[in-house]
């Protein structure tokens, strides 16, 4: 930090760094989704073609004698595991996903950096597609939306979200520092009461959506909750493979014990 020779007061480092300032990687991700959504301006036949080519259709992988030919050929069996996550039904669908990405995706993008962040979003999208395929083997309806990746980002973020100084704790600094606190191991995270509470609420909401077959949006599209769970579990378990921040010592304090002094 440069010295301030004409003032005895130095502003704290987080004075101009709001906790929800979007990192470049997340901004680019949201912008990409928005640009791709301009497909709705295409003629109806061409728009439907883009959904068939880039949406995830379980029937595409059906090995039964009753086969349906989908556009995209063999290549679509590969790229649709990821490309479906960049397509959305309408603006409310995009808005819902972006709303959850603002806190969790921002922290994750700051922590991972662009390359890890985009790779992570692709991997969790593929995990969500795989979960959807296993549970909807013969479905013809395309699945679209970033919800599996968003769920994965939420799961990954809770590995460090409740640690002292992180973005969901009561004691935090600037946005970059809050995103780079040492994370909990998976075993410690699953013993943390705040993490367990978050997991209970998250899984409860998704199970309610699934059992109730609740629809969203003007088109009445149902929620692909199995894909959410697939992306969430992938994000929770694979987080350590992407995390560049070294772990802290096992006895280090976290936000679940606010009275315990932090260690340097």
N, C-alpha and C positions, 0 to 999 in steps of 0.2 A: 504494500500500500504506500502511495506517495505521501510525504509529509505535508502538513498544512501550516506553513510558516506564519500565516496572518490570522490564525484563529486557534484558540485553545480548545475548541470543541471539535471532536471528530465524530461524524455520524456513524452509527453502527452499520455493519456490512449489509444488513438486510433492510436498510431503510428504503431502498428503491428496488427491492426484489420481492414483489407480492408472491405469496405461496402458490397462487394459481396462474402465474404467468406461464403461457404455453411454451414448452421447449420446441425447437425447430422440427424435430422428428415427429412429434405428435401433430403439429400444425400441418406438416406435409401429408401425414396420414389422413387427417380429416379433409384436407383440400383434395386429395386423390379421390376419396369417397364422393365428395361433392361434385367433382368434375365428371366422374363416371355416372353419376345420377342424371346427368344431362341427357342420358339415353332416352329418358321419358319424352324428349322432344322429337324423337325419331318416329317415323310411321309405325303403326301398330304391329305390322308384320315383322319389321326389322327389329323392333324392341323385343318382341317375343322370341325372335331368333337369338338375340344376345343372352336372354335368360336361359334358353335351351343349351347354348354353347358354353356359357360360363357359370351357370347355376349348378348346384350339386343335386343330381338326380340318382337316387339309389337304383332305380330300374336299369340304369346304364350298365350296372355291374352284374345284372341278373344272368345266370347261366342256364336257366330253364329253356325249354324248347320254344316257349312263347316269347319271342323277342320283339322289341320295338327299336327301330333305328332312330337314333338321335343325332342331330347335327354336331359336328366337332370331331367325330371319328375317335380313333384310339387316343389321340392327344388329350381330348376332353376328359378321359378317365384319369388323367394325371393332374392337369392344371386346375380342374374344378374343385379339388380338395382345398384350394386356397382362394381361387378367384370368386367363388360364391360369396365370400365374406366381404367383398368390396361392392356388392350389389345390394340395393335396398328397395323395399316396396314403395315407400313414400317418404315425405319429409319428416313425418312424425316418427317413423322407424329410425331414420338417421338421428333425429334429435334425441331419442331415448338412449341410443348407444353412446352418442357424444356426451350426453349428460353424465353418464357413469365414467366415461373416459377422462373427463376433466380432472378429477382428483387423483384417481388411481393410475390412469395412463400417463398423466404428467409426471408423477413421481417415478414411474417405471422408465419412461423415456429419458429422464435426467440420469437415472442410475445406470441404465444399460448403454446409453449412447445409441446413435442411429442404426448401426449395423445389427447389433444385438437386439434392439427393439423391434425392427422390422422382421428379423428372423424369428423372434419369439412370437410375434403376432401370426406369422405364417404357420408355425408349428402348432400353436393352439387352435388355429382355424382347422388344420388337418385333423387334429385330435377330435374336434367337435364333429367334423364330417364323418370320421370313422365311427363315432358313437351313434350318429344318426343312421349310418348305413347298417350297422348291426341291429338296430331296433326298427328299421323301416326297409327291410331288404327288398321288397317288391314295389315300393312307392314310386309313382310316376311324377308326382308334384315336385317341382324344383324347390330346394331350400336355398334361401339367400339371407344375407345379413351378417354383420360383424359380431353378433352377440356371443358366439363361442370364444372369439379372441378377446372381447371385452371381459368375459367371465374369467378367462385365463389371466388377464392383466390384474383383475381384482384379487384373484387367488395369490398371484405372485407378490402383489403389493402388501398383502396382510402378513407376509413373512417378516416385514420390517415396519409396517405401518404403526404398530402400537409400541415400538421401542422408544425409549426416552429420546426426545429431540426430533422424532420423525413427524411426518405431515399430519398424522391423526392424533398425535400426543398433545398434551397441554403445554409442554415445554419444548419449543422448537425455535430454530434460528431461521436463516434464509432458506429459500426454496432448494438450492443445490445441496446444502448441508443436510436439510431435512430428508432429502431423497437418498442420501448416501450413508446413513447410519448403519452400523453392522447389523446384519439380519439374524433372526433366530434360526437355529437348525430346525429341520422338519419335526424332529421329536419334541423339541422345546416348544415349538409353535403349537403343536397339538396338545400341550399341557397348559397353555396360556389361556386363562379364562376369557379374556377379551377376544382372542382368536376363535375359541370354541363358541362364544356367543355369536360372533359374526357368521361362522359356519352354520350354526343352527338356523339363524334367520334366513341366510341365503338359500340353503337347501330346502327349508320349509316353504319359502315363496315359490321356488321352482317346482316342487312337488304339488303345490296347490294349483299352479298353472297347468301341470300335466294331468292331474286327476280331474280337474274341472274342465279341461279342454277349452280354456279361456282364449278368446280371439282378441286380436289387436288390429288397429288400423281400420280404415274405411273398407278395405277389401275383405275384412274378416279372416285374415290369415291367422292360423293357430301358431302358438309359440313352440318352437322346436327345443323343448326343454332338455331332451337327452343330449343334444349338441352342446347346450350350455354346460351341462355337467361334465361332458367329455373335455371341453376346453378348460373348465375350472380345475379338474383333477390334474390335467397336464400342466397347467400353470403352477399349481401348488407343488407338484412333485419334481418338475423339471427346472424350477427356479434356480437352484444351485448351479446348474450347468451353464447358465447365462450370467450369473451374478459376478461382476468384477470386483466387488467390495470385499475385502478380507473380513473374516468373522472376528468378533470380539471374544475375549476370554469367557468361558462358561459361566463364571460367577458375576459377570457384568450386569449392571442394573438395567431394567427396562421399565416401560410405563406401567406394567402391572404391579409394581411395587414402588409407588411414587415417593415414599418416604426414604427409600434407600439412596444414599448419595451416589452420584455418578463417579466413575473412575476415569482417570486420564490415561 
